[in-house]
Amino acid sequence: MRPRLVAPTTPLLPIDRFAVPFDENTFVDWLIDAEPGDRAVYYRGHLGFDRMPSASVLDRPTRANLHAVATRVMVAAGQGLVIPVQKRLGTEDYLYLAVKARPGRSAQSRSALHPRLAADRIIESAAYPIPIALAA
């Protein structure tokens, strides 16, 4: 049995609400240097809502920076490089983190363990012998 890698036990540094502590390039630099289990806090707030221009929570440059960083985190997650995590702090207040993944664990190998995702793949790959007519 392999030893389990555990995230560092050091407390997370406080971050102000609506703060984006670094840009996309800084995140990539962190990703290159980070060890498995290292964490990077990339936003505090409500990511889905605060990214919308109509929310008027962030100014345009900050919102663009947040969008770039959040998108890069999800791309890295899709490549199996990080695990995106959110921690609820309060109402409409979340801490968004990227945790460096262990090497050799791809996103597909992790999703294969999840029963719902496995079921979705079976449904998608099933052959439907009955033709379905689409309304014109």
Summary of the structure (lengths in Angstrom):
residues: 136
radius of gyration: 18.8
end to end distance: 58.2
largest distance: 60.4
contacts: 304
relative contact order: 0.15
helix: 38%
strand: 18%
